[in-house]
């Protein structure tokens, strides 16, 4: 289960990589690649939060059933 924020971060990382590929100047390429890495890190953290939230929801659902 991926949240909207996780999807947003991944979209931003992809966009930054695309801008890097299109850039003519090396410093612009490098800047966009750094931005993509930052967005990827945010996406990884958000994905971990999504997984923890899903596990907690499952745990609560099982407690209610049991």
Backbone as XML, in Angstrom:
<?xml version="1.0"?>
<chain id="A" units="angstrom">
  <residue number="1" name="UNK">
    <atom name="N" x="0.844" y="-1.172" z="0.000"/>
    <atom name="CA" x="0.000" y="0.000" z="0.000"/>
    <atom name="C" x="0.896" y="1.244" z="0.000"/>
  </residue>
  <residue number="2" name="UNK">
    <atom name="N" x="0.823" y="1.998" z="-1.061"/>
    <atom name="CA" x="1.638" y="3.198" z="-1.202"/>
    <atom name="C" x="0.765" y="4.426" z="-1.011"/>
  </residue>
  <residue number="3" name="UNK">
    <atom name="N" x="1.235" y="5.316" z="-0.149"/>
    <atom name="CA" x="0.477" y="6.539" z="0.099"/>
    <atom name="C" x="0.691" y="7.539" z="-1.026"/>
  </residue>
  <residue number="4" name="UNK">
    <atom name="N" x="-0.158" y="8.548" z="-1.046"/>
    <atom name="CA" x="-0.031" y="9.605" z="-2.057"/>
    <atom name="C" x="1.289" y="10.342" z="-1.921"/>
  </residue>
  <residue number="5" name="UNK">
    <atom name="N" x="1.755" y="10.532" z="-0.709"/>
    <atom name="CA" x="3.002" y="11.270" z="-0.509"/>
    <atom name="C" x="4.189" y="10.471" z="-1.035"/>
  </residue>
  <residue number="6" name="UNK">
    <atom name="N" x="4.168" y="9.158" z="-0.842"/>
    <atom name="CA" x="5.243" y="8.317" z="-1.370"/>
    <atom name="C" x="5.264" y="8.396" z="-2.890"/>
  </residue>
  <residue number="7" name="UNK">
    <atom name="N" x="4.105" y="8.317" z="-3.496"/>
    <atom name="CA" x="4.008" y="8.436" z="-4.956"/>
    <atom name="C" x="4.500" y="9.804" z="-5.426"/>
  </residue>
  <residue number="8" name="UNK">
    <atom name="N" x="4.154" y="10.844" z="-4.679"/>
    <atom name="CA" x="4.600" y="12.191" z="-5.021"/>
    <atom name="C" x="6.123" y="12.273" z="-5.000"/>
  </residue>
  <residue number="9" name="UNK">
    <atom name="N" x="6.739" y="11.739" z="-3.949"/>
    <atom name="CA" x="8.197" y="11.766" z="-3.851"/>
    <atom name="C" x="8.842" y="11.029" z="-5.020"/>
  </residue>
  <residue number="10" name="UNK">
    <atom name="N" x="8.303" y="9.875" z="-5.369"/>
    <atom name="CA" x="8.865" y="9.105" z="-6.495"/>
    <atom name="C" x="8.705" y="9.856" z="-7.810"/>
  </residue>
  <residue number="11" name="UNK">
    <atom name="N" x="7.571" y="10.512" z="-7.983"/>
    <atom name="CA" x="7.345" y="11.305" z="-9.188"/>
    <atom name="C" x="8.340" y="12.450" z="-9.277"/>
  </residue>
  <residue number="12" name="UNK">
    <atom name="N" x="8.590" y="13.098" z="-8.153"/>
    <atom name="CA" x="9.550" y="14.201" z="-8.132"/>
    <atom name="C" x="10.963" y="13.714" z="-8.438"/>
  </residue>
  <residue number="13" name="UNK">
    <atom name="N" x="11.335" y="12.557" z="-7.923"/>
    <atom name="CA" x="12.659" y="11.990" z="-8.207"/>
    <atom name="C" x="12.800" y="11.682" z="-9.690"/>
  </residue>
  <residue number="14" name="UNK">
    <atom name="N" x="11.768" y="11.092" z="-10.277"/>
    <atom name="CA" x="11.800" y="10.794" z="-11.718"/>
    <atom name="C" x="11.906" y="12.073" z="-12.542"/>
  </residue>
  <residue number="15" name="UNK">
    <atom name="N" x="11.179" y="13.105" z="-12.135"/>
    <atom name="CA" x="11.213" y="14.379" z="-12.852"/>
    <atom name="C" x="12.607" y="15.000" z="-12.775"/>
  </residue>
  <residue number="16" name="UNK">
    <atom name="N" x="13.233" y="14.924" z="-11.615"/>
    <atom name="CA" x="14.581" y="15.481" z="-11.454"/>
    <atom name="C" x="15.580" y="14.724" z="-12.323"/>
  </residue>
  <residue number="17" name="UNK">
    <atom name="N" x="15.449" y="13.396" z="-12.391"/>
    <atom name="CA" x="16.331" y="12.612" z="-13.266"/>
    <atom name="C" x="16.119" y="12.988" z="-14.730"/>
  </residue>
  <residue number="18" name="UNK">
    <atom name="N" x="14.884" y="13.208" z="-15.098"/>
    <atom name="CA" x="14.570" y="13.608" z="-16.469"/>
    <atom name="C" x="15.189" y="14.967" z="-16.788"/>
  </residue>
  <residue number="19" name="UNK">
    <atom name="N" x="15.050" y="15.909" z="-15.857"/>
    <atom name="CA" x="15.655" y="17.232" z="-16.068"/>
    <atom name="C" x="17.172" y="17.132" z="-16.149"/>
  </residue>
  <residue number="20" name="UNK">
    <atom name="N" x="17.751" y="16.228" z="-15.395"/>
    <atom name="CA" x="19.199" y="16.034" z="-15.443"/>
    <atom name="C" x="19.628" y="15.519" z="-16.814"/>
  </residue>
  <residue number="21" name="UNK">
    <atom name="N" x="18.875" y="14.567" z="-17.345"/>
    <atom name="CA" x="19.210" y="14.004" z="-18.654"/>
    <atom name="C" x="19.103" y="15.050" z="-19.766"/>
  </residue>
  <residue number="22" name="UNK">
    <atom name="N" x="18.189" y="15.997" z="-19.598"/>
    <atom name="CA" x="17.970" y="17.021" z="-20.620"/>
    <atom name="C" x="18.914" y="18.216" z="-20.482"/>
  </residue>
  <residue number="23" name="UNK">
    <atom name="N" x="19.550" y="18.354" z="-19.336"/>
    <atom name="CA" x="20.390" y="19.520" z="-19.080"/>
    <atom name="C" x="21.665" y="19.481" z="-19.926"/>
  </residue>
  <residue number="24" name="UNK">
    <atom name="N" x="22.097" y="20.637" z="-20.345"/>
    <atom name="CA" x="23.315" y="20.757" z="-21.142"/>
    <atom name="C" x="24.541" y="21.020" z="-20.257"/>
  </residue>
  <residue number="25" name="UNK">
    <atom name="N" x="24.348" y="21.747" z="-19.175"/>
    <atom name="CA" x="25.453" y="22.101" z="-18.292"/>
    <atom name="C" x="25.658" y="21.034" z="-17.220"/>
  </residue>
  <residue number="26" name="UNK">
    <atom name="N" x="26.926" y="20.697" z="-16.981"/>
    <atom name="CA" x="27.242" y="19.642" z="-16.019"/>
    <atom name="C" x="26.782" y="19.990" z="-14.608"/>
  </residue>
  <residue number="27" name="UNK">
    <atom name="N" x="26.926" y="21.255" z="-14.215"/>
    <atom name="CA" x="26.509" y="21.615" z="-12.861"/>
    <atom name="C" x="24.993" y="21.488" z="-12.686"/>
  </residue>
  <residue number="28" name="UNK">
    <atom name="N" x="24.247" y="21.735" z="-13.742"/>
    <atom name="CA" x="22.789" y="21.570" z="-13.683"/>
    <atom name="C" x="22.449" y="20.086" z="-13.597"/>
  </residue>
  <residue number="29" name="UNK">
    <atom name="N" x="23.138" y="19.257" z="-14.381"/>
    <atom name="CA" x="22.930" y="17.804" z="-14.319"/>
    <atom name="C" x="23.193" y="17.296" z="-12.902"/>
  </residue>
  <residue number="30" name="UNK">
    <atom name="N" x="24.323" y="17.722" z="-12.337"/>
    <atom name="CA" x="24.688" y="17.280" z="-10.984"/>
    <atom name="C" x="23.659" y="17.738" z="-9.955"/>
  </residue>
  <residue number="31" name="UNK">
    <atom name="N" x="23.208" y="18.972" z="-10.083"/>
    <atom name="CA" x="22.218" y="19.500" z="-9.152"/>
    <atom name="C" x="20.925" y="18.695" z="-9.212"/>
  </residue>
  <residue number="32" name="UNK">
    <atom name="N" x="20.480" y="18.374" z="-10.401"/>
    <atom name="CA" x="19.245" y="17.596" z="-10.549"/>
    <atom name="C" x="19.414" y="16.168" z="-10.032"/>
  </residue>
  <residue number="33" name="UNK">
    <atom name="N" x="20.599" y="15.592" z="-10.215"/>
    <atom name="CA" x="20.847" y="14.250" z="-9.680"/>
    <atom name="C" x="20.864" y="14.263" z="-8.155"/>
  </residue>
  <residue number="34" name="UNK">
    <atom name="N" x="21.399" y="15.331" z="-7.556"/>
    <atom name="CA" x="21.349" y="15.451" z="-6.093"/>
    <atom name="C" x="19.905" y="15.591" z="-5.626"/>
  </residue>
  <residue number="35" name="UNK">
    <atom name="N" x="19.125" y="16.359" z="-6.365"/>
    <atom name="CA" x="17.710" y="16.518" z="-6.014"/>
    <atom name="C" x="16.992" y="15.169" z="-6.114"/>
  </residue>
  <residue number="36" name="UNK">
    <atom name="N" x="17.284" y="14.406" z="-7.159"/>
    <atom name="CA" x="16.661" y="13.086" z="-7.320"/>
    <atom name="C" x="17.028" y="12.173" z="-6.160"/>
  </residue>
  <residue number="37" name="UNK">
    <atom name="N" x="18.284" y="12.221" z="-5.735"/>
    <atom name="CA" x="18.712" y="11.395" z="-4.599"/>
    <atom name="C" x="17.967" y="11.793" z="-3.326"/>
  </residue>
  <residue number="38" name="UNK">
    <atom name="N" x="17.773" y="13.083" z="-3.142"/>
    <atom name="CA" x="17.030" y="13.550" z="-1.962"/>
    <atom name="C" x="15.580" y="13.083" z="-2.016"/>
  </residue>
  <residue number="39" name="UNK">
    <atom name="N" x="14.947" y="13.208" z="-3.176"/>
    <atom name="CA" x="13.560" y="12.744" z="-3.319"/>
    <atom name="C" x="13.480" y="11.232" z="-3.104"/>
  </residue>
  <residue number="40" name="UNK">
    <atom name="N" x="14.477" y="10.483" z="-3.609"/>
    <atom name="CA" x="14.495" y="9.034" z="-3.400"/>
    <atom name="C" x="14.593" y="8.690" z="-1.918"/>
  </residue>
  <residue number="41" name="UNK">
    <atom name="N" x="15.411" y="9.442" z="-1.193"/>
    <atom name="CA" x="15.541" y="9.205" z="0.246"/>
    <atom name="C" x="14.214" y="9.471" z="0.963"/>
  </residue>
  <residue number="42" name="UNK">
    <atom name="N" x="13.553" y="10.550" z="0.585"/>
    <atom name="CA" x="12.240" y="10.845" z="1.174"/>
    <atom name="C" x="11.234" y="9.750" z="0.839"/>
  </residue>
  <residue number="43" name="UNK">
    <atom name="N" x="11.270" y="9.259" z="-0.398"/>
    <atom name="CA" x="10.356" y="8.186" z="-0.806"/>
    <atom name="C" x="10.622" y="6.914" z="-0.005"/>
  </residue>
  <residue number="44" name="UNK">
    <atom name="N" x="11.885" y="6.600" z="0.228"/>
    <atom name="CA" x="12.228" y="5.403" z="1.000"/>
    <atom name="C" x="11.713" y="5.520" z="2.430"/>
  </residue>
  <residue number="45" name="UNK">
    <atom name="N" x="11.878" y="6.700" z="3.029"/>
    <atom name="CA" x="11.368" y="6.908" z="4.392"/>
    <atom name="C" x="9.842" y="6.825" z="4.429"/>
  </residue>
  <residue number="46" name="UNK">
    <atom name="N" x="9.194" y="7.420" z="3.447"/>
    <atom name="CA" x="7.733" y="7.384" z="3.392"/>
    <atom name="C" x="7.236" y="5.960" z="3.168"/>
  </residue>
  <residue number="47" name="UNK">
    <atom name="N" x="7.963" y="5.196" z="2.343"/>
    <atom name="CA" x="7.581" y="3.809" z="2.083"/>
    <atom name="C" x="7.693" y="2.984" z="3.366"/>
  </residue>
  <residue number="48" name="UNK">
    <atom name="N" x="8.743" y="3.226" z="4.127"/>
    <atom name="CA" x="8.899" y="2.519" z="5.401"/>
    <atom name="C" x="7.747" y="2.871" z="6.344"/>
  </residue>
  <residue number="49" name="UNK">
    <atom name="N" x="7.369" y="4.138" z="6.376"/>
    <atom name="CA" x="6.240" y="4.562" z="7.210"/>
    <atom name="C" x="4.944" y="3.901" z="6.750"/>
  </residue>
  <residue number="50" name="UNK">
    <atom name="N" x="4.768" y="3.804" z="5.422"/>
    <atom name="CA" x="3.578" y="3.138" z="4.881"/>
    <atom name="C" x="3.519" y="1.681" z="5.340"/>
  </residue>
  <residue number="51" name="UNK">
    <atom name="N" x="4.670" y="1.003" z="5.298"/>
    <atom name="CA" x="4.719" y="-0.402" z="5.697"/>
    <atom name="C" x="4.424" y="-0.554" z="7.197"/>
  </residue>
  <residue number="52" name="UNK">
    <atom name="N" x="4.997" y="0.325" z="7.999"/>
    <atom name="CA" x="4.737" y="0.268" z="9.440"/>
    <atom name="C" x="3.269" y="0.552" z="9.748"/>
  </residue>
  <residue number="53" name="UNK">
    <atom name="N" x="2.700" y="1.510" z="9.044"/>
    <atom name="CA" x="1.288" y="1.853" z="9.247"/>
    <atom name="C" x="0.392" y="0.669" z="8.858"/>
  </residue>
  <residue number="54" name="UNK">
    <atom name="N" x="0.719" y="0.008" z="7.756"/>
    <atom name="CA" x="-0.073" y="-1.147" z="7.311"/>
    <atom name="C" x="0.047" y="-2.293" z="8.310"/>
  </residue>
  <residue number="55" name="UNK">
    <atom name="N" x="1.251" y="-2.526" z="8.831"/>
    <atom name="CA" x="1.453" y="-3.592" z="9.816"/>
    <atom name="C" x="0.679" y="-3.295" z="11.090"/>
  </residue>
  <residue number="56" name="UNK">
    <atom name="N" x="0.690" y="-2.037" z="11.511"/>
    <atom name="CA" x="-0.054" y="-1.651" z="12.725"/>
    <atom name="C" x="-1.561" y="-1.815" z="12.518"/>
  </residue>
  <residue number="57" name="UNK">
    <atom name="N" x="-2.044" y="-1.461" z="11.339"/>
    <atom name="CA" x="-3.470" y="-1.620" z="11.046"/>
    <atom name="C" x="-3.862" y="-3.099" z="11.059"/>
  </residue>
  <residue number="58" name="UNK">
    <atom name="N" x="-3.006" y="-3.943" z="10.504"/>
    <atom name="CA" x="-3.266" y="-5.381" z="10.504"/>
    <atom name="C" x="-3.277" y="-5.922" z="11.933"/>
  </residue>
  <residue number="59" name="UNK">
    <atom name="N" x="-2.328" y="-5.464" z="12.717"/>
    <atom name="CA" x="-2.239" y="-5.890" z="14.113"/>
    <atom name="C" x="-3.505" y="-5.504" z="14.883"/>
  </residue>
  <residue number="60" name="UNK">
    <atom name="N" x="-3.988" y="-4.289" z="14.664"/>
    <atom name="CA" x="-5.201" y="-3.832" z="15.341"/>
    <atom name="C" x="-6.421" y="-4.632" z="14.871"/>
  </residue>
  <residue number="61" name="UNK">
    <atom name="N" x="-6.479" y="-4.898" z="13.573"/>
    <atom name="CA" x="-7.607" y="-5.679" z="13.031"/>
    <atom name="C" x="-7.624" y="-7.083" z="13.621"/>
  </residue>
  <residue number="62" name="UNK">
    <atom name="N" x="-6.459" y="-7.679" z="13.776"/>
    <atom name="CA" x="-6.379" y="-9.020" z="14.343"/>
    <atom name="C" x="-6.756" y="-9.004" z="15.810"/>
  </residue>
  <residue number="63" name="UNK">
    <atom name="N" x="-6.419" y="-7.942" z="16.523"/>
    <atom name="CA" x="-6.761" y="-7.830" z="17.943"/>
    <atom name="C" x="-8.275" y="-7.716" z="18.110"/>
  </residue>
  <residue number="64" name="UNK">
    <atom name="N" x="-8.930" y="-7.010" z="17.196"/>
    <atom name="CA" x="-10.379" y="-6.848" z="17.272"/>
    <atom name="C" x="-11.065" y="-8.174" z="16.980"/>
  </residue>
  <residue number="65" name="UNK">
    <atom name="N" x="-10.534" y="-8.937" z="16.019"/>
    <atom name="CA" x="-11.125" y="-10.227" z="15.656"/>
    <atom name="C" x="-10.913" y="-11.265" z="16.732"/>
  </residue>
  <residue number="66" name="UNK">
    <atom name="N" x="-9.750" y="-11.220" z="17.365"/>
    <atom name="CA" x="-9.350" y="-12.265" z="18.293"/>
    <atom name="C" x="-9.821" y="-12.034" z="19.657"/>
  </residue>
</chain>
